Amino acid sequence: MILALETSCDDTCAAVVTRDARVLANVISSQEVHDAYGGVVPEIASRHHLELMNLVVDDALARAGATLDDIEAVAVTRGPGLTGALLVGLATAKAIAVARGLPLIPVDHLQGHVAANFLHGDAGPPLEPPFVCLVASGGHSFVARVDDHHSFTVLGRTLDDAAGEALDKGARLLGLPFPGGPHIERVAADGDPAAFAFPLAHGVPGLDMSFAGLKTSLLYTVRDLDAAGGAGAAARTADLAASYQQAVVDQLARRVERALEQTGLDRLAIGGGVAANGPLRERLGTCASVVHVPARALCTDNAAMIGAAALHQPSADPADVPALDVYATDRRAL
């Protein structure tokens, strides 16, 4: 069994995953304290990880019916993410691995989102490569080709805001709470997605994406409605949310459709927090003959996906473990 830890942002996560990719426990402790700030405050996130980490590990072991004596390796997110938050998870993983004489497997957070599709779950048996994978979250959005369990090749990525970031910022412009994605989806259910024509970044070449212009378009639309008098944008919140969400979904879906066409593959997987969005799941459900969508708990940040990635990654040399460090930026983008 692998004990996996994930602390790349504001969720303190621990999971126990078996060698045959089954999840025995997947504990996610969300820090709702950030809601009041309209976004994640890195220092607060780090402090809460310190308070929660041991409790979450104990909870995961208890739910799995296991103890540290049953653990064969420790996996942990090394990056990308918030530096202070990552350090809490890495320090915890180092302590457990060194004290117990266990292998330590450092995992890339984005590889984890892809690897969520390698787990047994509600979506059925693991999806085997090759396939096209869309990862869309609050910090990252890209389309990749996955040819093996160890790595992936990015075919296109956002040039500015991530899809989840665009939803968070859009929600704030509409007076909706943080995190924005779920609230926009809830309000949009009563709106008309064709009420407003928001840009889809047609000018962005290839499979790359851009959401900054979409956010700006919503800003000016809200201003114009408010300037016109009457109830203003507040009276059109549902239509604005529905149209804005539709623009995000359309842009992601069109990049996926292009990727499938260019690669000649007919198998699709999705991951990341935005993959929990109902309209996106529905739109992508017909894009390929095989569409694998992990359970929502495996789309948002979680440690089970880190454990899944660790099943196919090498452990660190024991001599290198004490000096092992985190990285904040996606190394593929450098």
N, C-alpha and C positions, 0 to 999 in steps of 0.2 A: 504494500500500500504506500501511496505517496501523500504526504501532508503538504498542501499547497497554500501559499499566502499571497494576497493581492492588496496593495495599499497605494496604488498609483495616483489616486485622486482623493475623494472624500468618503469612499466606502471601505470599511474595514472588513476584510473577507478572509475566510479560511475554509478549506475543503479537504475531504479525504477521498481519493480516487484510487481505484484498483488498477492493477496492471493490464486488465482487459477492458479498460476505459469505461468502467461503471462508477457512478457517483454514489458514494455511501453517505456523504454529508456535504452540504454547500451552504455555509452560513454567511449572510451579508448583513452588516450593521451599517445602516445609512445615517449620515450625520445631518439631521434636519435643521440643525442650528444655522446652516448656510442660507436657508430659505429667506431669512430676514434681510440678508444682504444682496439678494438678487444674483448670487453667484458664489462660487467656492472661494473662501479666504484661505490661502495656503497655510499660514501660521496656525490658524484655528484647526484646520484639518490635521496637521501634524500632531498637535497636542491631543486631539481626540483619538487619533490612532494609538498614541502612547497609553491612553486610559483604557482602550477597548481591546487591544491586540491579544493579551493573555486570555481575557474572557472569551473572545471569539474562538481562539484555538481550543480552549477547554470545551466549549460548546460543540465545535465540530467533531472533536474526538468522542464526546459523549453520544452525539447523535449517530456516529458511525459504529458505536459499540466497541471502540478501540481505545488503546492507550499508546503512549509514545513507544512502548516496547514492541508494538505491532508495526510501527512505521519503518519502512525500508529506505526512504529518501525524503528530502525536503526540497520543495520547489518554491521559487519566489519570483515575483516581478522585479526586474532590474531597471526597466525603463521601457518607453518614455513615460513621463509623468511629472508630478510635482516633486522636486528634489527632496524636501523635508519629509513628505509623506512616504516616498519610496524608501528612504533611509530607515524609517521605523520598521517596515516589513523586512528589509534586508538584514538589519541588525538582529531582529527576532529569529529569522531563519538561520543566520550564522550561529547564534547562541545555541539553538536546538541541535543543529548539525554537528558542531564542534563538541558539545557536551556529550552527545550520544554516539559520536563516531559515525555519523551518517553522511552519505553523499549529498552535496548541495547542488541543485540544478537551477541556474539562473535562466529566466525566461523573458523574452521580449513580449511586452503587453499586447502588441498588435498581432504577433504570432498566436497569442492566446485567443484573440477574437476569431481568428481563422480556425484554430484547433477546437473551438467549441463544437464544430461540426463533426469532430472525430469521436464524440462521446455518445454512448447509448442514452436515449432520452425519449421524451414525448414525440419527437419528430421521427422516431424509428431508429434503426441501426445506424452506426456511423457512416458518413459519406466518404467514400474512397476517392482519392485523386485519380485523374485530373478533373478539375472543374474551375469555373469562374466564381470568384467570391467578392461580394460587396461588403465592405466594412464601413459603417456610418455611425459615428458617435459624437459626443460633445467636443472632442478634441481632434478627431481624425475622420477623414472621409476619403476612401480610395476604392478602386476596382483592381483586382489582382487575378493573376492566373496561378493556380495551385497545382503543381505537377507532382509533389511528393508531400510527405508528412513533416518534413524538416524546415521548409522555407516556402516563400512565394515570390512572385515577380509582379511588381506594381505596374499596371498598364496605364493608369490615370489617377490623378489625385486632385483634391481641391487646391486652388491657387491662393485662397484666402481663408475665409471662415469655413469651419466644418459644418456639416448639415445640422448636427445637434446644437452647435453654437448659434446658428442662424435661427433655429426654433426658439432657443432661449431668449435671444435678443428681440425676436418678433413678438414673443409673449410679453416682454417688458413694455414694448411700444403699445401693446393693446391693453395694458393694465392687468395682465394675468400673472399669477405667481410663478416662482422658480421651483423646480425645473420646468422649462416652458413646453417641452414636447407633449407630455400627457395632458396638460391643460389646454393647449391648442387643439389637440385631437378631440377632447371632450366638448369644447365650445363649437368646433367646426362641424360637429355632427348635426347641428341645427342650422347650418349655413349653406349657401350656394357656392360651390367651388368655381363657378363660372362668372360670379358677380364682378370680379376685378381681374384684369389681365396683368399679371406680374411677369417680369422678365425671366427667361429660362437660360440665359447665358449662351445663346446660340453662337456668339462670336468666339467662344473659347475653343481652341483647336483640339482635335483628337478626342481622347477620353478624359481629359481634365475637366474640372468643375469650378464654378465660382458662385458663391452665395452672398458676397458683399453687396453687389448691386441690387439683389432681391431685397435685402434688409433696408437699403437706402430708399428703394421704391415704396416700401411699406411706410417708411417714415414720412415721405412727402405726401402719400395718399392720406394718411391720418391727419397731417397738417391741413391739407386742402379741405377735408371733410369738416374739420373743426372750424376752419375759417369761414366756411359757407353758412355758419349759424345753425340754429336749431339744436337738435340733440347731438349733432356731429358724429364723430367716429364711434362713439359709445353705442349709438343706435344700430350700427352696422358691424359690431364686433364679430358676430357669428359668420357673416359673409366674408369679412376680412380674414378671419382665421382659416376658414375653409379654402379661400383662394390662395392664401399664403402657403398653407400646408400642401395644396395641390401642386404649387410651383416647385416646392422642395421635392415632392414625390416624383413629379414628372422629370426633373433634371436627373435624379438618381436613376430612375428607370430607363431613361434614354441612353445613359452611359452604359448601363448593364446590357441593354439590347445591342448596342454597338460592339461591346466587348465579346458577347456571344457570337456575333456575326464574324468579327475579325479573327477570333481564335478557332472558329469552327466547332466549338464545344457546345453541347446541349445539356449541360449539367450546371446548376447554379446553387450557391450557398450564400447566406447573408449572416452578418453578425454586427455587433455594436449596439449601443442603446437605442438608436433610431430604428433598428430592425424590429423593435417591439411595437412600432407604429402600425396600427391596423390597416389603413389605406395603402401603405407601402407594401405590406405583406400581401394584400389582395392584388395589387397591381403586378408585383413580381411573380405571383403564383402561376401565371400563364406564360412566362417568358421562356421557359425551357421545359423539356420533357421530364426532367428531374429537378425539382426545387426543394432544397433542404433548408428548413427554417428552425433553428434551435428554440427550445422553450424560452419564454421571455426572461426567466431568471438566469439563463445562460447567455443572453444577449447583452444585458447591462454588465458593468464591471463585476466580476465574480472570480473566485479562486479555483472553481472546478475547471474552467477553461485553461488556467495556468497549469493545473495538474495534467490536463490532456496534452498540452504542448510539451510538458516535461517528459512524457512517455517516449517522445521521439527526439529529445535533445540530450547532448552529453552532459555529464556532471562536471563541475569545476575541479581542477586539480586541487587536492587538499592543501597543498602548499600555497596556493593562490587565494584561498578562501578569506583569510584575514584582511587582505588588501582589496578584495572585490568591492567595486564601487558602483553607484547608480549612474544613469544618464537621463537627462530631461528631454532631449530632442530625438525624434525619430531619425535613426542613423541612415535610413534609406533616402531621406530628404536632403542629406548633406552633400 
